[in-house]
C-alpha cells in the first residue's frame, strides 16, 4: 500500500480467491463516479501435483480476465503490471485463499462454556475450521487429550483461560498437556507449530517456561480479561499473521503469491465474514450470511443486542451438498427432508440418490425430480447449520450473576442466543445450490424455508461468489468493496413478510396494503397461504422500495406486538415481496400426507418455483 498516499487514487483493482478446486479472479474499475465489476475469470487451482504452485492457477485466471477485458495485466515474466497506466495494469492486487484445506485449528480453554468458547469464537471469526476444543472440564482424561492433539495435527493452537489477576493453575496445566503432546504441524515438518496464548496475563511467564522450547509461542492480550467482556481482536489478528507466516508459507507457491499481493492474503471464510461485518456496520443493520459448500456450511451473523454489533461465525463441518450430503440426510432424518418434496418417493430410491451424489460430488441434477429433491436436502442442511449457529451465538457466560468457579465448571450448554429473527434486517445466501439455482425464486424459497424469517426481512444471494475478494478489499478500499457488493455481487431477491403466531384452522393472519409502482394492492392473507407481488430493481442495480401497511390479527405479531399495526418500507428484487402466512413456529405435523403435498404444490405454484407441469 506504500505506493498510494490516498486510497482515492486506487481506480483499478484485481482480486483473486484461491479455492480448494477453483481460483476465481475479478477486475473492478472506477468509471462514471462509481466502482463496478468489469469481468471475472476462473481456472483450476494448482496446489497439487503435477503443478504444485498456486500461482499457476492465479495467472491462468488473470489471463482470462485480460482476454475478456482487453486490459493487459501481466508482464512477459508473469509479474503483475502495477500501477495502472491507461489501459494496462492494475493499481492494487489482493487475494484470499482456502486452498490446501484452509486454516485448521485447535483451541484450548479452561472452562468449556466460557474461555474455551471465547477462543472458539476468535478462531472461527478469523476464518479457521475448529477441529476440536480441549477444556479442563471436557470429561476427557489427560492422556486422551494428548492423544487427540497428536492425532489431529492442526495448523495452529489457540490457548486461553482465566481472567486477568485470577488463578493460573488450570491454564498452566493445559499448556503442560500441549507440551507433553509435542504436536507436529500438518504442513511442513521443518518448522515449529504456532501456538497463540491469549489467557490470564499473570500466567504468561509460566506458559513461556512450559512451551517456548517446544512450539513457536506468541502471547497476545487476554480473550476474557474480565468475566463480562470479550476481547477477540488481538487473537484474531495474530491468527491472520501466523496463517500468513507459517501455514501459507508451507503451501506450494504461496511465497511467490505473497510477494505478488499488495495486502496480506486472508483465509476465504475470514474475508466473507469481513464483508458481512462491514455492510452490517455501515448501514447499522442486523444481517445473517450463509455459504453452503460441498463439505461444509458457514453461517455468519451480526446482531446488535445492546446497540453494538456482535459478529459470530460458525462452521458446520459435516453439513454440505456433495461430500457431506449423507451426513445431512442422517442428521435431518428422512421425514424432515421429505416434508419439502411435493410428491411421493420410494425410500430406497431416495437413499440411492444420496449415495450417488456422494460418490459423484460434482454432478448436478439432470431431472426436475432430482432438482426438487436436492433443494429439499439443501433446506435441511441450512436449517441444521443455523441451529448450530444460534446455539453458539450467545450472550457471555458469567455476566451479571454471582457464581463460584465450581458453578462455572458445572455449567454446560450455551447461554441465551443473541439471534433474533424478528429484528433481523437481511439474509444473504451464497454457495452453488443457492447462487446457481435455475430460478431465483428457488433460492428465495430455500432461504425462507430453511431460516424461517420473522417480521419483515430482506433476502439476497451472492451472484457469482465474489464475497471473499470484496472482504479483503474492505481492508484496502472500503468504498469500492461496498459499492460492488451492493450493485454487482448481491442479487436482491426481495422481502419476506412473515407474521409470528400459529392457528389451529384456516382463517385470516393479517391485512396488507402495499403501494406498488403499478398501483396499490390490498387484501387479506390467510393461515397456510403464501402470496407474491412483483416489485423489481432500479436501473442502478439497487432494489425499489415502497411503503406498506400490515395489520396482523390479534394472536399474530409482526414486530410491534400481537395484533399491532406495522407501517414500514419493503424492498423489491428479482422475486418481489413474499407474504408468508404459514405461521411461526412452522409446523406441518398436523396435516395429512395429502394435505401437505397439496399445500406444497399451492405455495410452489403461487411463487412460481418450478414449472407447473412438474408439479402435476
ROKETOR-839389 format. One line per field, with one value per residue (C-alpha): residue in three letters; x negated, y negated, z negated. Coordinates in steps of 0.05 Angstrom, whole numbers, plus 32768, in hexadecimal, padded with zeros to 4 digits. Each point is the difference from the previous one (the first is absolute). Last residue first. Layout:
REM residues N
residuo: c(Ala|...)
xx: c(X|...)
yy: c(Y|...)
zz: c(Z|...)
REM end
This chain:
REM residues 616
residuo: c(Unk|Unk|Unk|Unk|Unk|Unk|Unk|Unk|Unk|Unk|Unk|Unk|Unk|Unk|Unk|Unk|Unk|Unk|Unk|Unk|Unk|Unk|Unk|Unk|Unk|Unk|Unk|Unk|Unk|Unk|Unk|Unk|Unk|Unk|Unk|Unk|Unk|Unk|Unk|Unk|Unk|Unk|Unk|Unk|Unk|Unk|Unk|Unk|Unk|Unk|Unk|Unk|Unk|Unk|Unk|Unk|Unk|Unk|Unk|Unk|Unk|Unk|Unk|Unk|Unk|Unk|Unk|Unk|Unk|Unk|Unk|Unk|Unk|Unk|Unk|Unk|Unk|Unk|Unk|Unk|Unk|Unk|Unk|Unk|Unk|Unk|Unk|Unk|Unk|Unk|Unk|Unk|Unk|Unk|Unk|Unk|Unk|Unk|Unk|Unk|Unk|Unk|Unk|Unk|Unk|Unk|Unk|Unk|Unk|Unk|Unk|Unk|Unk|Unk|Unk|Unk|Unk|Unk|Unk|Unk|Unk|Unk|Unk|Unk|Unk|Unk|Unk|Unk|Unk|Unk|Unk|Unk|Unk|Unk|Unk|Unk|Unk|Unk|Unk|Unk|Unk|Unk|Unk|Unk|Unk|Unk|Unk|Unk|Unk|Unk|Unk|Unk|Unk|Unk|Unk|Unk|Unk|Unk|Unk|Unk|Unk|Unk|Unk|Unk|Unk|Unk|Unk|Unk|Unk|Unk|Unk|Unk|Unk|Unk|Unk|Unk|Unk|Unk|Unk|Unk|Unk|Unk|Unk|Unk|Unk|Unk|Unk|Unk|Unk|Unk|Unk|Unk|Unk|Unk|Unk|Unk|Unk|Unk|Unk|Unk|Unk|Unk|Unk|Unk|Unk|Unk|Unk|Unk|Unk|Unk|Unk|Unk|Unk|Unk|Unk|Unk|Unk|Unk|Unk|Unk|Unk|Unk|Unk|Unk|Unk|Unk|Unk|Unk|Unk|Unk|Unk|Unk|Unk|Unk|Unk|Unk|Unk|Unk|Unk|Unk|Unk|Unk|Unk|Unk|Unk|Unk|Unk|Unk|Unk|Unk|Unk|Unk|Unk|Unk|Unk|Unk|Unk|Unk|Unk|Unk|Unk|Unk|Unk|Unk|Unk|Unk|Unk|Unk|Unk|Unk|Unk|Unk|Unk|Unk|Unk|Unk|Unk|Unk|Unk|Unk|Unk|Unk|Unk|Unk|Unk|Unk|Unk|Unk|Unk|Unk|Unk|Unk|Unk|Unk|Unk|Unk|Unk|Unk|Unk|Unk|Unk|Unk|Unk|Unk|Unk|Unk|Unk|Unk|Unk|Unk|Unk|Unk|Unk|Unk|Unk|Unk|Unk|Unk|Unk|Unk|Unk|Unk|Unk|Unk|Unk|Unk|Unk|Unk|Unk|Unk|Unk|Unk|Unk|Unk|Unk|Unk|Unk|Unk|Unk|Unk|Unk|Unk|Unk|Unk|Unk|Unk|Unk|Unk|Unk|Unk|Unk|Unk|Unk|Unk|Unk|Unk|Unk|Unk|Unk|Unk|Unk|Unk|Unk|Unk|Unk|Unk|Unk|Unk|Unk|Unk|Unk|Unk|Unk|Unk|Unk|Unk|Unk|Unk|Unk|Unk|Unk|Unk|Unk|Unk|Unk|Unk|Unk|Unk|Unk|Unk|Unk|Unk|Unk|Unk|Unk|Unk|Unk|Unk|Unk|Unk|Unk|Unk|Unk|Unk|Unk|Unk|Unk|Unk|Unk|Unk|Unk|Unk|Unk|Unk|Unk|Unk|Unk|Unk|Unk|Unk|Unk|Unk|Unk|Unk|Unk|Unk|Unk|Unk|Unk|Unk|Unk|Unk|Unk|Unk|Unk|Unk|Unk|Unk|Unk|Unk|Unk|Unk|Unk|Unk|Unk|Unk|Unk|Unk|Unk|Unk|Unk|Unk|Unk|Unk|Unk|Unk|Unk|Unk|Unk|Unk|Unk|Unk|Unk|Unk|Unk|Unk|Unk|Unk|Unk|Unk|Unk|Unk|Unk|Unk|Unk|Unk|Unk|Unk|Unk|Unk|Unk|Unk|Unk|Unk|Unk|Unk|Unk|Unk|Unk|Unk|Unk|Unk|Unk|Unk|Unk|Unk|Unk|Unk|Unk|Unk|Unk|Unk|Unk|Unk|Unk|Unk|Unk|Unk|Unk|Unk|Unk|Unk|Unk|Unk|Unk|Unk|Unk|Unk|Unk|Unk|Unk|Unk|Unk|Unk|Unk|Unk|Unk|Unk|Unk|Unk|Unk|Unk|Unk|Unk|Unk|Unk|Unk|Unk|Unk|Unk|Unk|Unk|Unk|Unk|Unk|Unk|Unk|Unk|Unk|Unk|Unk|Unk|Unk|Unk|Unk|Unk|Unk|Unk|Unk|Unk|Unk|Unk|Unk|Unk|Unk|Unk|Unk|Unk|Unk|Unk|Unk|Unk|Unk|Unk|Unk|Unk|Unk|Unk|Unk|Unk|Unk|Unk|Unk|Unk|Unk|Unk|Unk|Unk|Unk|Unk|Unk|Unk|Unk|Unk|Unk|Unk|Unk|Unk|Unk|Unk|Unk|Unk|Unk|Unk|Unk|Unk|Unk|Unk|Unk|Unk|Unk|Unk|Unk|Unk|Unk|Unk)
xx: c(83D2|7FC5|7FD0|8035|8003|7FB6|7FDD|7FFF|8037|800E|804B|7FF1|7FCC|802F|803C|7FD4|7FE7|8047|801A|7FC4|800D|804B|7FF4|7FCF|802F|7FF4|7FF5|7FB4|7FF9|7FE2|7FE0|7FF3|8014|803C|800C|8018|7FC2|8008|7FC9|7FEC|7FDA|7FD8|7FCC|7FFF|802C|7FF8|8038|8009|8026|8043|800E|8044|8003|8025|7FC9|7FC4|7FDD|7FD4|8031|8028|803D|8035|8028|7FFF|7FC6|800A|7FCA|7FF5|7FCE|7FD6|7FD3|7FB7|7FE3|7FC1|7FBB|7FE2|7FF8|803C|802E|8014|8044|8041|802C|8031|7FFE|8033|7FFB|803B|7FFC|802B|8021|7FE4|8034|8001|7FDF|7FDA|7FEF|7FEB|7FCB|7FC9|8018|801D|800D|803D|8005|8032|7FE6|8007|8048|801E|7FEF|7FFC|7FD6|7FDB|7FB8|7FD9|7FC9|8013|7FD2|7FF1|7FC7|7FDD|7FDE|7FCE|7FC8|7FC7|7FC4|7FBB|800A|8024|7FFD|7FBD|7FE1|8010|7FED|7FBB|7FEF|800F|7FD7|7FBF|7FC7|801B|8046|7FDF|7FF2|804B|800E|7FD4|8023|8047|7FFA|8027|8020|8044|7FFE|8048|8032|803D|801B|8027|8043|801B|7FE2|7FD0|8009|7FB6|8005|8044|7FF4|7FB8|8015|803D|7FD5|7FCD|8038|801F|7FBD|800C|7FCB|7FDD|7FB8|7FF5|8029|7FE7|7FBB|7FF0|801C|803E|800A|8037|800E|8022|8003|8028|8035|7FCD|7FDB|7FBE|7FE1|8007|8007|7FC7|7FE1|7FFC|7FDF|7FF4|7FDD|7FBD|8020|8025|7FBE|7FE0|8033|803B|8020|8025|7FFB|7FD7|7FE1|800C|8001|803E|8006|7FEF|7FED|8046|801A|7FC8|800E|804A|7FEA|7FD7|803C|802E|7FCE|7FF4|804C|800F|7FC8|801F|8042|7FD8|7FE1|8045|801E|7FC4|8003|804A|7FF4|7FCC|7FB5|7FEB|7FB6|7FC4|7FC0|8007|8003|7FF8|802A|8034|800A|8009|8037|8024|7FFD|801F|8039|800F|8001|8031|8030|8018|8044|8009|7FF8|7FBC|7FF5|801A|7FD3|7FC1|801D|801F|7FBD|7FD6|7FDC|7FC1|7FFD|8012|7FD0|7FC9|8010|7FF4|7FBB|7FD5|8036|8030|7FE1|800B|7FC8|7FD2|8037|7FD4|8018|7FF4|8015|7FFD|801E|8016|8007|8047|8007|8018|7FE7|7FFB|7FCC|8001|7FD6|8013|7FCF|8018|7FCD|7FF0|801D|800C|8038|7FEB|8031|8007|802A|8009|8014|7FFD|7FD8|7FF5|7FB4|7FFC|8029|7FDB|7FBB|8012|801A|7FC1|7FD3|8023|7FF3|7FB7|7FF8|8021|7FCD|7FC1|7FDD|7FC3|7FDE|8006|7FDC|7FFA|7FC8|7FCD|8036|800E|7FB7|7FFC|8041|7FE4|800C|801D|7FCD|7FFF|804C|8000|7FC5|7FFA|8044|8029|7FD4|8014|804A|8001|7FDC|8037|8036|7FDE|7FF9|8049|8025|8006|803D|801F|802B|7FCE|7FC5|7FC3|8024|7FD8|7FC0|7FCF|7FCE|7FC7|7FDD|7FDF|7FDD|8002|7FD5|7FCC|8033|8035|7FF8|7FD3|8028|8042|7FE3|7FEB|8044|802B|800B|801A|803C|800D|7FF1|7FC6|7FF7|7FDD|7FDC|7FE5|7FB4|7FE2|7FDE|803B|8027|804B|802A|7FD7|7FE1|8019|7FD2|803A|7FDE|7FF7|804A|8014|7FD0|8021|8044|7FE4|7FE7|8047|801B|7FCF|8001|8036|801B|7FDB|8015|803A|7FEF|7FF5|7FE7|7FD7|8007|7FDF|7FE4|8001|8020|7FE0|8040|7FDF|7FCE|8033|8032|7FCC|7FF0|804A|8009|7FC2|801D|8043|803C|803C|7FFD|7FF2|7FB8|8012|7FEB|8027|7FF8|7FF5|8014|8001|7FE0|8018|7FEA|8047|7FFD|7FBF|8019|8043|7FDD|7FD4|803E|801F|7FC1|8002|8048|802A|7FC5|7FDD|7FB3|7FF5|7FDF|800C|7FEC|7FF6|8006|7FF6|8016|8000|7FC5|8022|802B|7FE1|800B|7FDD|7FEF|7FE2|8002|7FF8|8008|7FDC|800D|8038|7FE4|7FCC|8010|7FCD|7FEB|7FF7|8005|7FC3|8005|7FB9|801F|8028|8048|803D|800F|8048|802D|8033|8011|7FB9|7FDE|8033|7FF1|7FB5|800F|8020|7FC4|7FD0|8024|8000|7FB5|7FF5|8017|7FC2|8000|800A|8001|8015|802D|8007|8016|8047|8028|800E|8031|800E|802A|800F|800E|801C|8013|7FE3|8024|7FF6|800A|7FCD|7FD4|7FED|8004|7FE0|8010|7FD9|8018|7FD3|8027|7FF9|7FEA|800D|7FCC|8027|7FE4|8004|7FEB|8013|7FFD|8010|7FD6|7FED|803A|7FD8|7FD1|7FB4|7FFC|7FBF|7FF8|803D)
yy: c(8282|7FDD|8008|7FE5|7FBE|7FF0|7FF8|7FC7|7FD4|7FE1|8011|8044|8014|7FEB|8027|803D|8001|7FF8|803B|802C|7FF0|800B|8045|8015|7FE9|7FBE|7FF9|800A|7FC4|7FD1|7FBC|7FDB|7FD0|8000|8016|7FBB|7FEC|7FC1|7FFE|7FBD|8003|8038|7FD7|7FCC|7FD2|7FE0|7FF4|7FC0|7FFF|7FF4|8038|8009|8022|8042|801F|7FD2|7FCF|8034|8021|8025|802D|8012|7FC0|8002|7FDD|7FBC|7FF3|7FBC|7FF8|7FC8|800F|8012|800E|802B|7FE7|8013|7FB8|800A|800D|8047|8022|8006|8039|8019|8046|8022|803A|8020|8030|7FCF|7FCB|7FBF|7FC8|7FCB|7FC2|7FEC|7FB8|7FF1|8014|7FE0|802B|7FDE|803E|8008|803F|8022|8037|8049|800E|8045|8049|802D|800A|7FBF|7FEC|7FC0|7FD5|7FD8|800B|7FCA|8016|7FCB|7FFD|802C|7FCD|8021|7FE9|7FFD|7FCB|7FC3|800A|8025|7FD5|7FC1|801E|8019|7FC2|7FD3|802C|7FFA|8028|8026|8003|8021|803E|8009|7FEE|8039|8031|7FE7|800B|8042|7FF5|7FE1|7FFD|8009|7FCF|7FFE|7FC5|8010|7FE6|8025|8045|8027|804C|800E|803F|7FF6|7FB6|800B|803B|7FD9|7FC4|802B|8024|7FBD|7FEF|8037|8032|7FFF|7FEA|7FD2|802A|8048|7FE5|7FD8|7FBE|7FE8|7FBB|7FF4|7FB7|7FD6|802F|7FE2|8036|8038|7FF1|8025|7FEA|8046|8008|8025|803F|8046|8018|7FDE|802B|7FDF|7FBB|8015|8018|7FBD|7FE0|7FD9|7FBC|7FEB|7FC4|8022|8044|801B|7FCF|7FF8|8035|800D|804A|801E|7FD3|8016|804A|7FF4|7FDA|803B|802E|7FD3|7FF6|804B|800B|7FCE|801D|8046|7FE5|7FDC|8043|8021|7FCA|8002|804C|7FFF|7FC9|802C|7FFF|7FE5|7FEA|802E|7FE9|802D|8042|8032|7FD5|7FEE|8049|8010|7FCC|8019|8047|7FEB|7FDF|803C|802D|7FD1|8002|7FBA|7FDE|7FBB|7FB7|8009|7FCF|802F|8037|7FE2|7FFE|8046|801E|7FEA|7FBC|801E|803D|7FD9|7FC8|8032|8022|7FBE|7FF5|8007|7FE0|7FCD|7FF1|8009|8024|7FC5|7FD2|7FC3|7FC7|7FB5|7FCA|7FB4|7FD5|7FBA|7FCD|7FE9|802F|8041|7FE8|803D|800E|8046|8031|8049|802F|8042|8037|8038|7FEB|7FB8|7FD7|7FB9|7FDC|7FB7|7FE3|7FB5|7FCD|7FB8|7FC1|7FF1|7FFF|8031|8036|7FF5|8004|803D|8025|7FEC|8017|8043|8010|7FEE|802D|8038|7FF8|7FFF|7FBD|7FF0|7FC2|7FC1|7FEB|8047|801B|8012|8027|8027|8013|8017|8025|802C|8043|7FF9|7FF8|7FB4|7FFF|8026|7FDD|7FB5|7FF2|802B|7FE5|7FB8|8011|8026|7FC4|7FD2|802E|8004|7FB4|7FF4|8032|7FD6|801D|7FDE|8016|802F|7FD0|8003|8035|8008|7FEA|7FD5|8024|8032|8024|8045|8025|8044|802E|7FD1|7FC9|802F|800A|7FC5|7FD1|8018|7FF5|7FB8|7FF2|8018|7FBA|7FEA|802F|801B|7FF3|802F|800D|8041|8007|8046|8000|8004|8035|8031|7FD9|8001|8022|7FE5|802E|8001|800E|8021|7FF5|7FB6|7FF9|8023|7FD3|7FC3|801A|8008|7FB8|7FEA|8025|7FE5|7FB6|7FE6|7FBA|7FBE|7FFC|8031|8049|8028|7FFF|802A|7FFA|8039|7FFF|8025|803C|8045|8026|803F|7FDF|7FD1|8039|802D|7FC9|7FF6|804B|8003|7FC6|8023|7FE5|7FE2|7FBD|7FDB|7FEA|7FEE|8018|7FE8|8027|7FF6|7FB7|7FEC|7FBB|7FBF|7FCE|7FFE|804C|7FF9|7FC7|8022|8041|7FD9|7FE0|8046|801B|7FC3|800C|803E|8030|7FE3|7FFF|7FF5|8024|7FF3|802C|7FE2|8010|7FC7|800F|8047|7FF7|7FC6|7FD3|7FC0|7FB5|7FD0|7FB7|7FDA|7FB4|7FC9|802F|8004|7FE9|7FD6|7FBC|800C|802B|8008|8038|8035|8045|802D|8038|7FF3|7FE4|7FCE|800E|7FD3|7FEB|7FE8|801C|8010|8048|8013|7FE0|801F|8044|7FF3|7FEF|8045|8023|7FD5|8014|8049|7FFD|7FD8|803B|8029|804B|800C|804D|8005|7FD6|7FB6|7FED|7FE4|8009|7FBF|7FC6|7FBD|7FC4|7FBF|7FB6|7FFE|7FB8|7FC7|7FBD|7FBA|8010|8038|801C|8047|8043|803E|8044|8041|8045|803C|8041|8042|7FF0|7FB6|7FCB|7FBF|7FC9|7FB4|7FCC|7FB8|7FC3|7FBA|7FFC|7FB7|7FF6|802C|7FC5|7FFE|803D|8028|8014|802E)
zz: c(80E8|7FE0|803B|8030|7FD9|800C|7FBB|7FCE|801D|7FBB|8004|8021|7FCB|7FC8|801D|800F|7FB8|7FE5|8029|7FEB|7FB7|8006|8021|7FCA|7FC8|7FDE|7FB4|8009|802F|7FCB|800B|7FBF|801B|802E|8048|8014|8028|802A|8035|801F|8042|8021|8026|7FC8|7FD8|7FBC|7FCE|7FD9|7FBE|7FDD|7FCE|7FDF|7FBC|7FF7|7FD6|7FF5|802F|8022|802F|7FCB|8007|7FCB|800C|804C|8023|8021|8033|8022|803A|801D|803C|800D|8045|7FFB|8014|8044|8019|802F|7FC5|7FEB|7FFC|7FDA|8017|7FCB|7FE3|7FD2|7FD0|7FDA|7FC5|7FD6|802B|801C|8009|8036|801B|803E|8013|8047|8033|7FD7|7FC5|7FC2|7FD5|7FD3|7FD5|7FD1|7FD4|7FEB|8017|7FF5|800B|7FC2|7FC1|8008|7FF6|7FEF|801D|803F|803D|8033|802E|802A|8044|8025|8004|8027|7FD9|8021|8034|7FE2|7FB5|7FFA|8036|7FDA|7FBC|8016|8029|7FC4|7FD1|8029|7FE2|7FC3|801E|803D|7FD7|7FF8|8048|8018|7FD1|8012|804B|8001|8044|7FF0|7FB4|7FEB|7FE1|7FD2|7FD8|7FC0|7FE6|7FC3|7FF4|802D|8004|800B|802B|8021|800F|801A|802C|801A|8013|8023|8026|8014|801F|8033|8019|7FBB|800B|7FC5|7FCE|8010|8013|7FC2|7FE4|7FDD|7FE0|7FCC|7FED|7FCA|7FC4|7FC6|8002|800C|7FBF|7FFB|7FBE|7FE3|7FB5|7FDF|801D|7FE6|7FC1|7FBE|7FCD|800A|7FFA|7FC1|7FE1|8013|7FD1|8018|7FFA|803E|802C|8037|7FF3|8045|8039|802A|8035|8049|7FF8|7FF8|8037|802F|7FF4|800F|803F|8018|7FF6|8028|8038|8008|7FFC|8037|802A|7FFA|801D|8037|8014|8002|802B|8030|8005|8012|8033|8023|800A|7FBC|7FFE|7FFA|7FDD|7FC3|8025|7FC6|7FD1|8034|8011|7FB6|7FF8|803E|7FE7|7FBD|8024|802D|7FC2|7FDD|803B|8013|7FF7|801D|7FE9|7FDE|7FC6|7FC9|801D|7FE2|7FBA|8008|8016|7FC4|7FFA|7FE3|802F|803F|7FEF|7FF1|8043|8024|7FE2|803F|802C|7FE2|7FBD|7FB6|7FDB|7FF2|7FE8|7FF9|7FD4|8004|7FCF|8002|7FC9|8016|7FC8|7FF4|7FC4|8020|8044|802D|8036|801C|8028|800F|8023|801E|800D|8032|8043|7FED|7FE0|7FF0|7FD2|7FEE|7FC8|7FF8|7FCB|801A|7FEE|804A|7FFE|7FC6|8024|8042|7FDE|7FD7|803D|8027|7FC6|7FF7|804A|7FF6|7FC3|8028|8039|7FD3|800D|802A|7FE5|802C|8040|801B|802C|7FCA|7FDB|8040|8009|7FB7|800C|8037|7FDE|7FBA|7FC8|8000|7FFC|7FBE|7FE0|800C|801F|7FD0|7FC8|8010|8009|7FBD|7FDF|8019|7FE5|7FBC|7FFB|8014|7FD3|7FC1|7FDD|7FC3|7FC6|7FDD|8003|802D|802A|8040|7FDC|8027|802D|7FF5|8039|7FF8|8038|7FDF|7FD4|7FE1|7FF0|7FE3|7FB5|7FED|802D|7FE1|7FBA|8013|8020|7FC5|7FE4|8045|7FF9|8046|8049|800F|804A|8014|8043|800E|800A|8045|802A|8004|8034|8001|7FCB|7FC5|7FCC|7FB8|7FC4|7FDC|7FBD|8010|8012|7FBF|7FD9|801E|7FE9|7FB9|8004|8011|7FC3|7FCD|8011|7FD2|800C|800C|8049|800B|800A|803F|8046|8031|804B|8026|8048|8042|7FDD|7FFC|7FEB|7FE3|7FD3|7FE1|7FF7|7FDF|7FCE|7FF0|7FF6|7FD3|7FD6|7FF5|8026|7FDA|8024|7FBE|800B|8048|8044|803C|8041|804B|8002|8049|8002|8020|7FCC|7FE3|7FF5|7FD9|7FD4|7FF3|7FED|7FCF|7FE1|7FFA|7FDE|7FD1|7FEA|800F|8004|7FC3|8002|804A|803B|8049|803B|8045|804A|8031|8048|801C|802F|8023|7FD5|801A|8006|8030|800E|803C|7FFF|8034|803B|8043|8047|8020|7FEC|7FC9|7FC5|7FC8|8008|8036|7FDE|8009|8034|801B|8040|7FD7|7FEB|7FFB|8049|8003|8038|7FCA|8013|8016|7FC4|7FD0|801E|7FF7|7FB6|7FF7|8020|7FD6|7FBF|8013|800D|7FC0|7FD5|8012|7FF7|804B|8005|7FC9|7FD2|7FF4|8047|7FF8|8040|8026|7FFA|801F|7FEC|8025|7FF3|7FB9|7FF0|7FD7|8008|801B|804A|7FFD|7FC9|8016|7FDC|8020|7FE3|7FFB|7FE9|7FF0|7FFF|7FDA|7FB8|800C|8012|8000|802D|8003|8033|7FF1|802E|7FE3|7FC1|7FF9|7FCF|7FD0|7FF6|7FFC|802C|8010|7FB7|8004)
REM end
